[in-house]
Amino acid sequence: MSPPRIGQVEFAGAIGRPGQAPPAALRQVAIAGRSNVGKSSLVNAVVGRKKIARVSGTPGKTREINFYSIDDRFYLVDLPGYGFARAPESVRDAWKRLIEDFLSDNDLLHGLVLLLDARRGVQDADRQLLDYLSANDIPVLVALTKIDKLNRSGQARAVAEVRKQLGLPSDQVVATSARTGQGVATLQESLLALFEPTPEGEA
């Protein structure tokens, strides 16, 4: 039997300030990463759409939390990129407050995919987010982006180094490329697995 795939995808809405409610009370999985990690390109690749998430040449442009409805079953939540040094401090603080407000006490959030640039590994801002996720018991899957920029041995080293730094098992680190499609199907299956029906048939 072929693995499940993402079918219907719709932009459901966005929130831009702490305290705003999501478009509807659907379960959620979030995607987060630094502002230059290639998040929008990977979101488009994962959902199989070319322009569902806006790809910008200007890091730090997205300042809202965007919700994408996946098969009317759950939201894929695109968080604003963090760590953009040239953004004004007031803007960086606003992003931090918005993201932390979304992540805290969110019973609908089933997990988060953290994107790391395969060429740069784990940065300080990534560790800060990981510490926050750990403190709030939010499951995390790490996806290395732009893996095609490295040769085969470089790819293996990048994955091994991130696993070692973060103390993660192999199935929690996925090497991906929005350009070549490497790892995209694995990431899709991981996301969909979070929302598989229970043995009793409950969604």
C-alpha positions, 0 to 999 in steps of 0.5 A: 500500500502506498504511503499517505500523501497530502491532498487538499491545501488551503491558506486558512488565515494568519495571526499577527499579534499575541492573543489572536485565535487561530482560524479554527480549532484544528490540530496543528503542526508548526514549522520554524527556522531562521529567516534565511533557512529556506522555509517557504520553499520547503513548505511549498515542496512538502504540500506539493504547491508552488506558491502556497507560501510566499518565497521572498528574497528578503530575509525576515519579511514574514511577520505573521503566523500563517495557517494552511489547512491540510485535507481539512484535518489539521493546520500546517503552521508557518511561523515567522523566521527568527534570527534576522540580525538586520531587523530592528530590535523592536521587530525581533522582540515582537516576533519572539513574543508572537512565537512564544505566545503561540507555542505556550499552553497550546493544546492543539499543537502536536509538534514542531519541525525545526529547519536548520541550514545543512551548511550551518548546523545548529545556531544559538537562536536554534538552541534557544528555541529548542530549549523553549520547546523542551521546557514546554514538552513540545515534540520536535523533528529536525529537518536539514534544508538545502542538503543538495548544496553539500556533496554526499560525504558532506551530507552524511557529516552534516546529519551526523553532527546535528544528531550528535549536537542535539542528542537525537535519534536518526529518525528525528533528523531528516535531510531535505532539499526543496530544489531536488525533492530529497527527503520531502516525502519522508517529511510529508509522511512524518507530518501525516503520521502525527494525525493518523487515527487512533486504533479506536478509529478516532481522528 
